[in-house]
Amino acid sequence: MGADCTYCGCDIERHEPVFVSEESVETPTSRFCNYGCLAAHIEEEGLTAGTTCEWQ
């Protein structure tokens, strides 16, 4: 009984999964096969658009 990758839909247990949580560690919001799927999801969804880092 596996969980599907948020990005590609594959069974994450067949890979080296990465979990993303917006709440607590026990309840992941998103699951990805690996960092490749996570990076592709970030790029396609434009999740870094408009973000900035504060440098001092």
N, C-alpha and C positions, 0 to 999 in steps of 0.2 A: 504494500500500500504506500505508494510514493506521492510526492507533491509535484505539481507541475511548475515549470519555470515561468515566471511572470512575463519574460520576453519571448521565448521561443516555444513554450508549451511542453518541452521534453521533461521526462522524469528526472528531477534533480538528484535523486539518490544514485543515479548511474554516473554522476560527475563529482566534482569538488564544489559543492554548493556554497553560495554567499547569501546571507540573510540581511535584509534591511528592515529596521524597525523604527517607526515614528513614535511609538509609545514606550513599551518596556521590552526588555530583551526576550522575555518569555513568549511574546506574541509578535512575531515578525509580520510586517506589513507586506513585504515582497520577498520572493525567493528567486534566485537565479542559479543556473547551472554552474557558472563560474564568473570570473571578473570580466570576461569577454562579453557575455550576455548583459551584465550590469552596465558596462561601458556603452554598448550599443543602445540599450534602453535610455540611458542618460542623454546620449546624442540625439536620438530620434524624437524624444519628448521635449528637447530643448530645456532640460532642467537646470542648465548653468546660465542660460540667457538672463541678463539683467542682474546677476549676482556680482558681488565685489568682495574683495578681501581688504581688510584694514591693515595697512603697513605703518609702522611707527619708526 
